[in-house]
């Protein structure tokens, strides 16, 4: 089988597309723009350019979007398919701390490496739209957006409990801290403390963010995660009154979704961070409470809310009066109650809430049944009935169904001034400050009188100053505070915190519309045309944070009249992770994959010789299982890598990488080369078929009818399988030049370099990138007859054409009468005939 020269073909067509600006996308009003075409905005979640470069897992999503972008161009769309860099971030700053090298310098080098790797894979990006969030020309507009948020009252400063990581020298969002209270980056211990921070009032958009999910073509799991993160709850705020101690007479407000169970409250719990806790704590309980609060500050919120963990808490020494029966109930503090959810205090009804019941049993607190099922008796003592039912032992509510009991209780509380019906959200305002260097400076100056001045638009961007070093101060002062000359202004002192990495990624999809516009972040006219993004592909790890923050900003832009749409991403798809292989000993000691020794084809420890167990694991340097795509491209070519990643399995699934498996798709490309190009002289000899073979024609259009819809549905593995099936059916049967052209066009989104070369060898000039996608002739798919291969002793010796509905006996008669089959049998009678109607006949002599 002649090889195909991918090492010559791929650089050739990459150079061609760059020289001819094949994938440059004109905007409305630009020369070459066709207003009659529909638009398709196809976008990747842009990458953070780390120093490690790409591994083979990264191109999976990029290949998927590229296939769709190429297909849409061929279908006659104006396609916007850009690429850029989420280039602010903690890793570059940590590297600067270690080496003294400026983060901007390392970031530029990392971007150059990433771009070079991506360009080798032949993606059809419009590189004229490339941007980086750390470019002052870009973050000028991020600062401009912050001004707009501040002007609308959506940016403010507040003293709030935050996660402080001393090792990283910065505040972290709750989502950046794991269940054990350690930073996601580096695994460093973090503690809770109160600090003054810039906040964004995302809670003002809680309801629009929740309602907007309904019309989006997103994975159901992602929409559910966002809905749960927003956490809408209907209920009531209820004021208990502190009965004793330093806080006597003060209201202790709770939020509950079950006001109908107020008669069943037997104790209260306040979060360890609750502002009233200090005054609630009796002198004799203070030492124990303070120790508990300190311990809670070292725990992550996810750990605190785990139902399976042992419940802990401390009695404050105070009591509060239940507003419906004036009963004094004890007030505890426990870490399963969070300061940021509801009011930071709860009324506990252990007979009807499982967490409350677990706490009550741990500390011997009473339980009181106040709801029974609609059918049947009251719950037995010791059980927890958390559902809706009928109120019992609840005074004026007795006998009422839960919904009506809620309504009556809220009406009573409102009439007596002891509570009110309300809607609460789990969502909290966004902590928008970081105590680091490598990020967007705030366009803010603090006046001596305590007021705040926004830097005028004409003076943006506020650029980062040069520093002698980037190491955290060891206290709570950010690195920028050391730039004394930069901090001092005639008006006051600059803000020395920076924005979080999320800031630049909240709006980059809008800057892609015209990243060189010096007058505005984007034009309303271009946003009206290109937005929303039609297909957005990226990892599921961004299901909440990035997507929620970007949606929040976009809704603000809508309210400012900067965009006409209310959502930025119409269709979202999360690609599954491509994982590598790791190796472990019997005692679970990890041996790096690149250090494993091999004996008789089995992995063994390089020093002890112990046989190792192979397990699937995320690719990482620590496991030594990172596969560099450059090496794969060197050995097999970019088209083989692209095809293999798409053929591994459904795009959404997690898939194991095995470099040996790439041989299969590489052989497919070799066969495609041989079928269409053959050798250097085949096209010149003109030895394509003069007339179309009906069987080949049907197979080609059957394949074409599947590949297009499969691309639309992101079913790339089945599209590739269909093309492989076509090659099997066409093997050994000459194609016409037109059939070969159709196959090249069909292959183009998947293996663009090879397809371009085949197209050229078929006598066409220019690129096929914008050539119309071939349409399947559906009339050929309704077959009156079928051609069935006939095997003799396992080898195809003939083909017979029979009616499409021919049964096994008709097919057997036709096969045994075929001249080629008769010759292959040599006058012998068959010992056995196996018939699969419509598919094949197998004859054993």
Buried (B, 14 or more C-beta within 10 A) or exposed (E): EEEBBBEEBBEBBBEBBEEEEBBEBEBBEEEEEEEEBEBBBBBBBBBBBBEBBBBBBBBBBBBBBBBBBBBBBBBBBBBBBBBBBBBBBBBBBBBBBEEEBBBBEBBBEBBEBBBEBBBBBBBBBBBEBBBBBBBBEBBBBBBBBBBBBBEEEBBBBEEBBBBBBBBBBBBBBBBBBBBEBBBBBEEBEBBBBEBEBBBBBBBBBBEBBBEBBEEBEBBEEBBEBBBEBBBBBEBBBBBBBBBBBBBBEBBBBBBBEBBBBBBBBBBBBBBBBBEBBBBBBBEEBEEBBBEBBEEBBBBBBBBBBEEEBEBBBBBBBBBBBBBBEEBBBBBBBBBBBBBBBBBBBBBBBBBBBEBBBBBBEEBEBEBBBBBBEEEEEBBEEEEBBBEBBBBBBBEEBEEBEBEBBBBBBBEBBEEEEBBEBEEBBBBBBBBBBBBBBBBBBBBBBBEEEEEBBBBEEEEBBBEBBEBEEBBBEEEBBBBBBBBEEBBEBEEBBBBBBBBBBBBBBBBBBBBBBBBEEEEEBBBEEBBEBBBBBBBBBBBBEBBBBBBBBBBBBBBBBBBEEBBEBBBBBBBBBBBBBBBBBBBBBEEEEBBBBEEBBEEEEEBBBBEEEBBBEBEEBBBBEEBBBBBBBBEBBEBBBBBBBBBBBBBBBBBEEBBBBEEEEBEEBBEBBBBBBBBBBBEEEBBEEEEBBEEBBEBBBBBBBBBBBBBBEBBEEBBBBBBBBBBBBBBEBBEEEBBBBBBBBBBBBBBBBBBBBBBBBBBBBBEBEEBBBEBEBBEBEEEBEEBEBBBBBBBBEEEBBBBBEBEEEBEEEBBBEBBBEBEBBBEBBEEEEBEEBEBEBBEBBBBEE
